[in-house]
Amino acid sequence: MSDFEAQLRAVSLRVTRPRLAVLAALRDHPHVDTETVITLVRADLPTVSHQAVYDVLRVLTETGLIRRIQPAGALARYETRVGDNHHHVVCRSCGAIADVDCAVGHAPCLTASGDHGFVIDEAEVVYWGLCPGCAAEPVQ
């Protein structure tokens, strides 16, 4: 049994070819948008529908097998790195996204100055800047 099959069974999901293909696509190409996922999945399963991929992304997100992120002004992206409350750095120019490990203390990584009575269990931090390629380009 593959790791993906075990993950699907652990959350009581049937093992299907579209689910396996989506997980493989996201493992190999983290931080991609839905259209890119569809293109990657269709390389292995040419007849899979857009709706099937949307449904797989939804159920995998709901069960916690994948994470949906959506930096301000960007399309939703997906990744298989879950459960560690890591953050992201986003290039303002080309939109490249990379993971950034939690920088301080225990999850949720940041202590709110005032929690207003909330029980905080996660912090979402997005760092913005220029990736090395864009930073090296001459200013026009």
PATOR-609674 format. One record per atom (N, C-alpha, C): residue number from 0; atom name; x, y, z. Coordinates in Angstrom, 2 decimals. Last residue first. Layout:
+-----+------+---------+---------+---------+
| pos | site |       x |       y |       z |
+-----+------+---------+---------+---------+
| NUM |   CA |       X |       Y |       Z |
...
+-----+------+---------+---------+---------+
This chain:
+-----+------+---------+---------+---------+
| pos | site |       x |       y |       z |
+-----+------+---------+---------+---------+
| 139 |    N |   13.46 |   48.84 |  -14.39 |
| 139 |   CA |   13.23 |   49.55 |  -15.66 |
| 139 |    C |   12.48 |   50.82 |  -15.44 |
| 138 |    N |   16.01 |   47.18 |  -12.66 |
| 138 |   CA |   14.82 |   48.02 |  -12.56 |
| 138 |    C |   14.67 |   48.81 |  -13.86 |
| 137 |    N |   17.16 |   43.90 |  -13.48 |
| 137 |   CA |   17.38 |   45.35 |  -13.43 |
| 137 |    C |   16.06 |   46.11 |  -13.41 |
| 136 |    N |   16.67 |   41.12 |  -11.27 |
| 136 |   CA |   16.36 |   41.79 |  -12.54 |
| 136 |    C |   16.61 |   43.30 |  -12.42 |
| 135 |    N |   17.00 |   40.12 |   -8.77 |
| 135 |   CA |   18.21 |   40.28 |   -9.57 |
| 135 |    C |   17.96 |   41.01 |  -10.89 |
| 134 |    N |   14.47 |   39.80 |   -7.81 |
| 134 |   CA |   15.31 |   40.80 |   -7.16 |
| 134 |    C |   16.56 |   41.10 |   -7.97 |
| 133 |    N |   13.58 |   37.65 |   -9.34 |
| 133 |   CA |   13.01 |   38.97 |   -9.58 |
| 133 |    C |   13.86 |   40.07 |   -8.96 |
| 132 |    N |   15.20 |   35.57 |   -8.25 |
| 132 |   CA |   15.20 |   35.87 |   -9.68 |
| 132 |    C |   14.68 |   37.26 |   -9.98 |
| 131 |    N |   14.59 |   35.59 |   -5.46 |
| 131 |   CA |   15.95 |   35.88 |   -5.95 |
| 131 |    C |   16.00 |   36.26 |   -7.43 |
| 130 |    N |   11.45 |   37.36 |   -4.99 |
| 130 |   CA |   12.23 |   36.13 |   -5.04 |
| 130 |    C |   13.62 |   36.47 |   -5.60 |
| 129 |    N |   10.53 |   40.00 |   -2.86 |
| 129 |   CA |   10.92 |   39.59 |   -4.20 |
| 129 |    C |   11.75 |   38.33 |   -4.12 |
| 128 |    N |    7.76 |   39.84 |   -0.57 |
| 128 |   CA |    9.02 |   40.41 |   -1.02 |
| 128 |    C |    9.27 |   40.03 |   -2.46 |
| 127 |    N |    5.98 |   38.92 |    2.37 |
| 127 |   CA |    5.97 |   39.41 |    0.99 |
| 127 |    C |    7.33 |   40.01 |    0.66 |
| 126 |    N |    4.80 |   36.30 |    4.36 |
| 126 |   CA |    5.87 |   37.26 |    4.14 |
| 126 |    C |    5.85 |   37.64 |    2.67 |
| 125 |    N |    2.06 |   35.56 |    6.19 |
| 125 |   CA |    2.56 |   35.59 |    4.82 |
| 125 |    C |    3.61 |   36.69 |    4.75 |
| 124 |    N |    0.72 |   33.51 |    8.64 |
| 124 |   CA |    1.66 |   34.59 |    8.37 |
| 124 |    C |    2.10 |   34.46 |    6.91 |
| 123 |    N |   -1.64 |   32.51 |   10.79 |
| 123 |   CA |   -1.35 |   32.52 |    9.36 |
| 123 |    C |   -0.50 |   33.75 |    9.08 |
| 122 |    N |   -1.79 |   30.33 |   13.53 |
| 122 |   CA |   -1.49 |   31.67 |   13.06 |
| 122 |    C |   -1.15 |   31.58 |   11.58 |
| 121 |    N |   -3.93 |   28.47 |   15.69 |
| 121 |   CA |   -3.18 |   28.59 |   14.44 |
| 121 |    C |   -2.94 |   30.06 |   14.15 |
| 120 |    N |   -5.44 |   28.51 |   17.94 |
| 120 |   CA |   -4.72 |   27.27 |   17.66 |
| 120 |    C |   -3.91 |   27.33 |   16.37 |
| 119 |    N |   -6.79 |   30.37 |   20.59 |
| 119 |   CA |   -6.04 |   30.42 |   19.33 |
| 119 |    C |   -5.28 |   29.12 |   19.13 |
| 118 |    N |   -9.71 |   30.97 |   21.77 |
| 118 |   CA |   -8.71 |   29.94 |   22.01 |
| 118 |    C |   -7.97 |   29.78 |   20.68 |
| 117 |    N |  -10.62 |   34.36 |   22.52 |
| 117 |   CA |  -10.51 |   33.25 |   21.58 |
| 117 |    C |   -9.49 |   32.23 |   22.10 |
| 116 |    N |  -10.57 |   36.58 |   24.15 |
| 116 |   CA |  -11.29 |   35.41 |   24.62 |
| 116 |    C |  -11.24 |   34.21 |   23.68 |
| 115 |    N |   -8.90 |   38.38 |   22.88 |
| 115 |   CA |  -10.33 |   38.67 |   22.92 |
| 115 |    C |  -11.17 |   37.47 |   23.34 |
| 114 |    N |   -6.16 |   38.24 |   22.88 |
| 114 |   CA |   -6.87 |   37.16 |   22.19 |
| 114 |    C |   -8.39 |   37.33 |   22.20 |
| 113 |    N |   -3.63 |   40.41 |   22.26 |
| 113 |   CA |   -4.93 |   40.33 |   22.92 |
| 113 |    C |   -5.76 |   39.30 |   22.20 |
| 112 |    N |   -1.33 |   39.71 |   21.03 |
| 112 |   CA |   -1.24 |   40.68 |   22.12 |
| 112 |    C |   -2.55 |   40.74 |   22.90 |
| 111 |    N |   -0.73 |   36.27 |   20.35 |
| 111 |   CA |   -1.51 |   37.48 |   20.10 |
| 111 |    C |   -1.42 |   38.41 |   21.29 |
| 110 |    N |    2.17 |   34.79 |   19.60 |
| 110 |   CA |    1.27 |   35.01 |   20.72 |
| 110 |    C |    0.57 |   36.34 |   20.48 |
| 109 |    N |    2.89 |   32.50 |   17.04 |
| 109 |   CA |    2.82 |   33.89 |   17.49 |
| 109 |    C |    1.86 |   33.96 |   18.66 |
| 108 |    N |    2.85 |   29.72 |   16.82 |
| 108 |   CA |    4.01 |   30.50 |   16.39 |
| 108 |    C |    4.02 |   31.94 |   16.86 |
| 107 |    N |    0.71 |   28.36 |   18.12 |
| 107 |   CA |    0.59 |   28.84 |   16.75 |
| 107 |    C |    1.68 |   29.81 |   16.31 |
| 106 |    N |    3.45 |   26.24 |   18.42 |
| 106 |   CA |    2.30 |   26.59 |   17.60 |
| 106 |    C |    1.31 |   27.32 |   18.50 |
| 105 |    N |    6.18 |   27.80 |   20.27 |
| 105 |   CA |    5.23 |   26.72 |   20.01 |
| 105 |    C |    4.11 |   27.21 |   19.09 |
| 104 |    N |    8.83 |   29.88 |   18.92 |
| 104 |   CA |    8.07 |   29.18 |   19.95 |
| 104 |    C |    7.18 |   28.07 |   19.46 |
| 103 |    N |    9.04 |   31.18 |   15.71 |
| 103 |   CA |    9.12 |   31.48 |   17.13 |
| 103 |    C |    8.25 |   30.53 |   17.94 |
| 102 |    N |    8.81 |   30.39 |   12.99 |
| 102 |   CA |   10.01 |   31.05 |   13.48 |
| 102 |    C |   10.14 |   31.13 |   14.98 |
| 101 |    N |    8.00 |   27.72 |   10.91 |
| 101 |   CA |    7.57 |   28.54 |   12.03 |
| 101 |    C |    8.80 |   29.10 |   12.74 |
| 100 |    N |    9.45 |   27.89 |    7.64 |
| 100 |   CA |    9.16 |   27.21 |    8.90 |
| 100 |    C |    8.76 |   28.21 |    9.96 |
|  99 |    N |    8.01 |   28.66 |    4.67 |
|  99 |   CA |    8.86 |   29.23 |    5.71 |
|  99 |    C |    8.47 |   28.53 |    7.01 |
|  98 |    N |    7.77 |   27.76 |    1.23 |
|  98 |   CA |    7.47 |   27.52 |    2.63 |
|  98 |    C |    8.48 |   28.20 |    3.52 |
|  97 |    N |    7.06 |   30.06 |   -1.45 |
|  97 |   CA |    7.92 |   29.07 |   -0.80 |
|  97 |    C |    7.49 |   28.93 |    0.66 |
|  96 |    N |    5.87 |   31.13 |   -4.58 |
|  96 |   CA |    5.59 |   30.90 |   -3.17 |
|  96 |    C |    6.55 |   29.83 |   -2.65 |
|  95 |    N |    5.79 |   33.66 |   -7.11 |
|  95 |   CA |    6.38 |   32.43 |   -6.56 |
|  95 |    C |    6.10 |   32.34 |   -5.07 |
|  94 |    N |    4.93 |   36.05 |   -8.22 |
|  94 |   CA |    3.96 |   35.23 |   -7.50 |
|  94 |    C |    4.49 |   33.91 |   -6.97 |
|  93 |    N |    6.55 |   37.93 |   -9.39 |
|  93 |   CA |    6.17 |   36.76 |  -10.20 |
|  93 |    C |    5.16 |   35.84 |   -9.51 |
|  92 |    N |    6.44 |   40.14 |   -7.42 |
|  92 |   CA |    6.57 |   40.32 |   -8.85 |
|  92 |    C |    6.02 |   39.12 |   -9.64 |
|  91 |    N |    6.27 |   39.41 |   -4.78 |
|  91 |   CA |    5.34 |   40.44 |   -5.26 |
|  91 |    C |    5.35 |   40.56 |   -6.78 |
|  90 |    N |    6.47 |   36.13 |   -3.69 |
|  90 |   CA |    7.12 |   37.16 |   -4.50 |
|  90 |    C |    6.06 |   38.12 |   -5.04 |
|  89 |    N |    5.95 |   35.09 |   -0.38 |
|  89 |   CA |    5.36 |   35.27 |   -1.71 |
|  89 |    C |    6.10 |   36.38 |   -2.44 |
|  88 |    N |    6.33 |   32.60 |    2.01 |
|  88 |   CA |    6.89 |   33.83 |    1.48 |
|  88 |    C |    6.42 |   33.90 |    0.03 |
|  87 |    N |    4.40 |   31.13 |    4.68 |
|  87 |   CA |    4.81 |   31.26 |    3.27 |
|  87 |    C |    5.44 |   32.60 |    3.00 |
|  86 |    N |    4.53 |   28.74 |    7.43 |
|  86 |   CA |    4.08 |   29.95 |    6.77 |
|  86 |    C |    4.62 |   30.01 |    5.35 |
|  85 |    N |    3.26 |   25.86 |    9.26 |
|  85 |   CA |    4.31 |   26.65 |    8.62 |
|  85 |    C |    3.69 |   27.84 |    7.88 |
|  84 |    N |    1.79 |   24.02 |   10.83 |
|  84 |   CA |    1.58 |   25.46 |   10.97 |
|  84 |    C |    2.73 |   26.29 |   10.40 |
|  83 |    N |    1.81 |   21.34 |   10.44 |
|  83 |   CA |    2.96 |   21.91 |   11.14 |
|  83 |    C |    2.89 |   23.43 |   11.26 |
|  82 |    N |   -0.28 |   20.25 |    8.95 |
|  82 |   CA |   -0.12 |   19.87 |   10.33 |
|  82 |    C |    1.04 |   20.48 |   11.08 |
|  81 |    N |    1.03 |   19.64 |    5.64 |
|  81 |   CA |   -0.03 |   20.00 |    6.58 |
|  81 |    C |    0.40 |   19.66 |    8.00 |
|  80 |    N |    1.85 |   19.73 |    2.44 |
|  80 |   CA |    2.49 |   19.94 |    3.75 |
|  80 |    C |    1.44 |   20.48 |    4.72 |
|  79 |    N |    0.60 |   19.72 |    0.05 |
|  79 |   CA |    0.43 |   18.54 |    0.88 |
|  79 |    C |    1.10 |   18.68 |    2.24 |
|  78 |    N |   -1.27 |   22.56 |   -1.21 |
|  78 |   CA |   -0.03 |   21.88 |   -0.86 |
|  78 |    C |   -0.33 |   20.68 |    0.02 |
|  77 |    N |   -2.63 |   25.05 |   -3.43 |
|  77 |   CA |   -2.75 |   23.85 |   -2.61 |
|  77 |    C |   -1.38 |   23.23 |   -2.35 |
|  76 |    N |   -4.12 |   28.32 |   -3.77 |
|  76 |   CA |   -3.07 |   27.33 |   -4.07 |
|  76 |    C |   -3.22 |   26.18 |   -3.09 |
|  75 |    N |   -6.19 |   30.78 |   -5.20 |
|  75 |   CA |   -6.00 |   29.75 |   -4.18 |
|  75 |    C |   -4.96 |   28.76 |   -4.68 |
|  74 |    N |   -4.58 |   33.67 |   -6.61 |
|  74 |   CA |   -5.47 |   32.51 |   -6.71 |
|  74 |    C |   -5.20 |   31.57 |   -5.55 |
|  73 |    N |   -4.13 |   36.78 |   -4.80 |
|  73 |   CA |   -3.66 |   35.63 |   -5.58 |
|  73 |    C |   -4.74 |   34.56 |   -5.66 |
|  72 |    N |   -4.82 |   38.79 |   -3.04 |
|  72 |   CA |   -4.68 |   39.13 |   -4.45 |
|  72 |    C |   -4.22 |   37.98 |   -5.33 |
|  71 |    N |   -3.25 |   37.27 |   -0.30 |
|  71 |   CA |   -4.06 |   38.40 |   -0.78 |
|  71 |    C |   -3.77 |   38.69 |   -2.25 |
|  70 |    N |   -2.91 |   33.71 |   -0.65 |
|  70 |   CA |   -2.36 |   35.02 |   -0.32 |
|  70 |    C |   -3.20 |   36.13 |   -0.95 |
|  69 |    N |   -4.35 |   31.06 |    0.25 |
|  69 |   CA |   -4.72 |   32.08 |   -0.71 |
|  69 |    C |   -4.17 |   33.43 |   -0.26 |
|  68 |    N |   -4.19 |   27.52 |    0.52 |
|  68 |   CA |   -3.71 |   28.84 |    0.93 |
|  68 |    C |   -4.12 |   29.83 |   -0.14 |
|  67 |    N |   -5.18 |   24.46 |    1.71 |
|  67 |   CA |   -5.50 |   25.50 |    0.73 |
|  67 |    C |   -4.99 |   26.81 |    1.30 |
|  66 |    N |   -3.64 |   21.35 |    2.18 |
|  66 |   CA |   -3.92 |   22.68 |    2.72 |
|  66 |    C |   -4.16 |   23.64 |    1.56 |
|  65 |    N |   -4.67 |   17.93 |    2.54 |
|  65 |   CA |   -3.98 |   19.01 |    1.85 |
|  65 |    C |   -4.40 |   20.33 |    2.49 |
|  64 |    N |   -5.93 |   16.48 |    4.48 |
|  64 |   CA |   -4.81 |   15.85 |    3.78 |
|  64 |    C |   -4.01 |   16.85 |    2.95 |
|  63 |    N |   -8.18 |   17.44 |    5.76 |
|  63 |   CA |   -6.88 |   17.83 |    6.26 |
|  63 |    C |   -5.69 |   17.17 |    5.59 |
|  62 |    N |  -10.68 |   17.10 |    4.80 |
|  62 |   CA |  -10.18 |   16.03 |    5.66 |
|  62 |    C |   -8.78 |   16.34 |    6.19 |
|  61 |    N |  -10.96 |   19.38 |    3.20 |
|  61 |   CA |  -11.86 |   19.19 |    4.34 |
|  61 |    C |  -11.34 |   18.14 |    5.32 |
|  60 |    N |   -9.04 |   18.83 |    1.21 |
|  60 |   CA |   -8.87 |   19.98 |    2.11 |
|  60 |    C |   -9.71 |   19.80 |    3.37 |
|  59 |    N |  -10.18 |   16.63 |   -0.01 |
|  59 |   CA |   -8.85 |   16.48 |    0.60 |
|  59 |    C |   -8.55 |   17.64 |    1.55 |
|  58 |    N |  -12.56 |   17.77 |   -0.92 |
|  58 |   CA |  -12.62 |   16.72 |    0.10 |
|  58 |    C |  -11.25 |   16.51 |    0.75 |
|  57 |    N |  -11.57 |   19.72 |   -2.79 |
|  57 |   CA |  -12.45 |   20.08 |   -1.68 |
|  57 |    C |  -12.39 |   19.03 |   -0.58 |
|  56 |    N |  -10.09 |   18.18 |   -4.61 |
|  56 |   CA |   -9.43 |   19.23 |   -3.84 |
|  56 |    C |  -10.26 |   19.62 |   -2.61 |
|  55 |    N |  -12.21 |   16.58 |   -5.61 |
|  55 |   CA |  -11.09 |   15.96 |   -4.90 |
|  55 |    C |  -10.37 |   17.00 |   -4.05 |
|  54 |    N |  -13.78 |   18.54 |   -6.88 |
|  54 |   CA |  -14.34 |   17.75 |   -5.79 |
|  54 |    C |  -13.24 |   17.10 |   -4.95 |
|  53 |    N |  -11.98 |   19.44 |   -8.85 |
|  53 |   CA |  -12.49 |   20.38 |   -7.85 |
|  53 |    C |  -13.03 |   19.62 |   -6.64 |
|  52 |    N |  -11.76 |   17.03 |  -10.28 |
|  52 |   CA |  -10.58 |   17.59 |   -9.60 |
|  52 |    C |  -11.01 |   18.59 |   -8.54 |
|  51 |    N |  -14.39 |   16.77 |  -11.22 |
|  51 |   CA |  -13.81 |   15.71 |  -10.39 |
|  51 |    C |  -12.59 |   16.24 |   -9.63 |
|  50 |    N |  -14.65 |   19.09 |  -12.78 |
|  50 |   CA |  -15.45 |   18.94 |  -11.57 |
|  50 |    C |  -14.88 |   17.87 |  -10.65 |
|  49 |    N |  -12.96 |   18.53 |  -14.93 |
|  49 |   CA |  -12.66 |   19.65 |  -14.04 |
|  49 |    C |  -13.38 |   19.45 |  -12.71 |
|  48 |    N |  -12.51 |   14.93 |  -15.28 |
|  48 |   CA |  -13.21 |   16.20 |  -15.49 |
|  48 |    C |  -12.71 |   17.28 |  -14.54 |
|  47 |    N |  -10.20 |   12.79 |  -16.87 |
|  47 |   CA |  -10.74 |   13.31 |  -15.63 |
|  47 |    C |  -11.35 |   14.69 |  -15.87 |
|  46 |    N |   -8.96 |   11.74 |  -19.09 |
|  46 |   CA |  -10.41 |   11.91 |  -19.15 |
|  46 |    C |  -11.02 |   12.48 |  -17.87 |
|  45 |    N |   -6.18 |   11.43 |  -18.59 |
|  45 |   CA |   -6.66 |   12.41 |  -19.58 |
|  45 |    C |   -8.16 |   12.68 |  -19.57 |
|  44 |    N |   -4.31 |   11.08 |  -16.12 |
|  44 |   CA |   -5.71 |   10.66 |  -16.32 |
|  44 |    C |   -6.38 |   11.62 |  -17.30 |
|  43 |    N |   -1.78 |   12.19 |  -16.35 |
|  43 |   CA |   -1.92 |   10.78 |  -15.99 |
|  43 |    C |   -3.30 |   10.23 |  -16.29 |
|  42 |    N |   -2.35 |   14.75 |  -17.17 |
|  42 |   CA |   -1.18 |   14.10 |  -17.78 |
|  42 |    C |   -1.23 |   12.59 |  -17.50 |
|  41 |    N |   -4.38 |   15.55 |  -15.51 |
|  41 |   CA |   -4.74 |   15.06 |  -16.85 |
|  41 |    C |   -3.56 |   14.46 |  -17.60 |
|  40 |    N |   -2.92 |   16.52 |  -13.36 |
|  40 |   CA |   -3.68 |   15.28 |  -13.20 |
|  40 |    C |   -4.03 |   14.69 |  -14.56 |
|  39 |    N |   -1.90 |   18.90 |  -14.48 |
|  39 |   CA |   -1.00 |   17.85 |  -14.00 |
|  39 |    C |   -1.71 |   16.51 |  -13.88 |
|  38 |    N |   -4.29 |   20.31 |  -15.03 |
|  38 |   CA |   -3.34 |   19.99 |  -16.11 |
|  38 |    C |   -2.42 |   18.84 |  -15.70 |
|  37 |    N |   -5.32 |   20.56 |  -12.41 |
|  37 |   CA |   -6.09 |   19.86 |  -13.45 |
|  37 |    C |   -5.16 |   19.43 |  -14.58 |
|  36 |    N |   -3.32 |   22.10 |  -11.22 |
|  36 |   CA |   -3.60 |   20.75 |  -10.72 |
|  36 |    C |   -4.34 |   19.95 |  -11.79 |
|  35 |    N |   -3.65 |   24.44 |  -12.68 |
|  35 |   CA |   -2.41 |   23.69 |  -12.82 |
|  35 |    C |   -2.59 |   22.27 |  -12.32 |
|  34 |    N |   -6.17 |   25.22 |  -11.76 |
|  34 |   CA |   -5.98 |   24.91 |  -13.18 |
|  34 |    C |   -4.70 |   24.12 |  -13.42 |
|  33 |    N |   -5.60 |   25.66 |   -8.98 |
|  33 |   CA |   -6.51 |   24.60 |   -9.42 |
|  33 |    C |   -6.29 |   24.23 |  -10.88 |
|  32 |    N |   -2.06 |   26.29 |   -8.40 |
|  32 |   CA |   -3.48 |   26.64 |   -8.42 |
|  32 |    C |   -4.30 |   25.51 |   -9.02 |
|  31 |    N |    0.52 |   25.06 |   -6.19 |
|  31 |   CA |   -0.05 |   25.29 |   -7.52 |
|  31 |    C |   -1.54 |   25.58 |   -7.40 |
|  30 |    N |    2.12 |   24.35 |   -3.98 |
|  30 |   CA |    1.69 |   25.75 |   -4.15 |
|  30 |    C |    1.17 |   26.03 |   -5.56 |
|  29 |    N |    4.24 |   21.69 |   -5.19 |
|  29 |   CA |    3.52 |   22.41 |   -4.14 |
|  29 |    C |    3.19 |   23.84 |   -4.55 |
|  28 |    N |    4.50 |   19.24 |   -7.02 |
|  28 |   CA |    4.37 |   20.66 |   -7.40 |
|  28 |    C |    3.60 |   21.42 |   -6.33 |
|  27 |    N |    4.54 |   16.73 |   -5.89 |
|  27 |   CA |    5.62 |   17.08 |   -6.82 |
|  27 |    C |    5.63 |   18.56 |   -7.20 |
|  26 |    N |    2.26 |   16.78 |   -4.30 |
|  26 |   CA |    3.54 |   16.41 |   -3.70 |
|  26 |    C |    4.70 |   16.91 |   -4.58 |
|  25 |    N |    0.34 |   17.39 |   -6.20 |
|  25 |   CA |    0.65 |   18.38 |   -5.18 |
|  25 |    C |    1.95 |   18.06 |   -4.45 |
|  24 |    N |    0.34 |   15.02 |   -7.71 |
|  24 |   CA |    0.62 |   16.31 |   -8.37 |
|  24 |    C |    1.03 |   17.36 |   -7.34 |
|  23 |    N |   -0.40 |   13.15 |   -5.76 |
|  23 |   CA |    0.92 |   13.06 |   -6.40 |
|  23 |    C |    1.30 |   14.39 |   -7.05 |
|  22 |    N |   -3.02 |   14.01 |   -5.19 |
|  22 |   CA |   -2.00 |   13.99 |   -4.14 |
|  22 |    C |   -0.59 |   13.94 |   -4.73 |
|  21 |    N |   -4.18 |   13.61 |   -7.73 |
|  21 |   CA |   -4.12 |   14.95 |   -7.15 |
|  21 |    C |   -3.04 |   15.00 |   -6.06 |
|  20 |    N |   -3.94 |   10.81 |   -7.99 |
|  20 |   CA |   -3.27 |   11.70 |   -8.96 |
|  20 |    C |   -3.15 |   13.12 |   -8.42 |
|  19 |    N |   -5.53 |    9.87 |   -5.90 |
|  19 |   CA |   -4.10 |    9.56 |   -5.91 |
|  19 |    C |   -3.34 |   10.50 |   -6.84 |
|  18 |    N |   -8.01 |   10.86 |   -6.79 |
|  18 |   CA |   -7.45 |   11.29 |   -5.50 |
|  18 |    C |   -5.95 |   11.03 |   -5.44 |
|  17 |    N |   -8.32 |    9.49 |   -9.29 |
|  17 |   CA |   -8.22 |   10.95 |   -9.23 |
|  17 |    C |   -7.63 |   11.45 |   -7.91 |
|  16 |    N |   -8.35 |    6.74 |   -8.34 |
|  16 |   CA |   -7.26 |    7.23 |   -9.19 |
|  16 |    C |   -7.19 |    8.75 |   -9.20 |
|  15 |    N |   -9.14 |    6.34 |   -4.87 |
|  15 |   CA |   -9.52 |    6.45 |   -6.27 |
|  15 |    C |   -8.35 |    6.99 |   -7.07 |
|  14 |    N |   -9.97 |    4.95 |   -1.92 |
|  14 |   CA |   -8.80 |    5.19 |   -2.76 |
|  14 |    C |   -9.27 |    5.19 |   -4.20 |
|  13 |    N |  -12.30 |    6.59 |    0.20 |
|  13 |   CA |  -11.98 |    5.54 |   -0.76 |
|  13 |    C |  -10.74 |    5.94 |   -1.55 |
|  12 |    N |  -11.50 |    7.74 |    3.47 |
|  12 |   CA |  -11.82 |    8.03 |    2.08 |
|  12 |    C |  -11.47 |    6.82 |    1.21 |
|  11 |    N |  -10.81 |    7.75 |    6.21 |
|  11 |   CA |  -12.02 |    7.05 |    5.75 |
|  11 |    C |  -12.47 |    7.46 |    4.35 |
|  10 |    N |   -8.35 |    8.64 |    6.79 |
|  10 |   CA |   -9.44 |    9.61 |    6.97 |
|  10 |    C |  -10.75 |    9.07 |    6.38 |
|   9 |    N |   -6.82 |    6.44 |    6.17 |
|   9 |   CA |   -6.77 |    6.94 |    7.55 |
|   9 |    C |   -7.87 |    7.96 |    7.84 |
|   8 |    N |   -7.11 |    6.18 |    3.42 |
|   8 |   CA |   -7.83 |    5.24 |    4.28 |
|   8 |    C |   -7.88 |    5.75 |    5.73 |
|   7 |    N |   -5.38 |    8.25 |    2.62 |
|   7 |   CA |   -6.80 |    8.29 |    2.27 |
|   7 |    C |   -7.61 |    7.38 |    3.20 |
|   6 |    N |   -2.93 |    7.29 |    3.63 |
|   6 |   CA |   -3.46 |    8.58 |    4.07 |
|   6 |    C |   -4.95 |    8.67 |    3.80 |
|   5 |    N |   -2.62 |    4.91 |    2.19 |
|   5 |   CA |   -2.75 |    4.87 |    3.65 |
|   5 |    C |   -3.34 |    6.16 |    4.19 |
|   4 |    N |   -2.33 |    5.97 |   -0.37 |
|   4 |   CA |   -3.45 |    5.07 |   -0.07 |
|   4 |    C |   -3.69 |    5.01 |    1.43 |
|   3 |    N |    0.04 |    7.41 |   -0.03 |
|   3 |   CA |   -1.20 |    8.11 |   -0.34 |
|   3 |    C |   -2.42 |    7.25 |   -0.04 |
|   2 |    N |    1.89 |    5.36 |    0.44 |
|   2 |   CA |    1.64 |    6.36 |    1.49 |
|   2 |    C |    0.31 |    7.08 |    1.25 |
|   1 |    N |    0.57 |    2.20 |   -0.86 |
|   1 |   CA |    1.35 |    3.44 |   -0.94 |
|   1 |    C |    1.02 |    4.36 |    0.23 |
|   0 |    N |    0.84 |   -1.17 |    0.00 |
|   0 |   CA |    0.00 |    0.00 |    0.00 |
|   0 |    C |    0.89 |    1.24 |    0.00 |
+-----+------+---------+---------+---------+
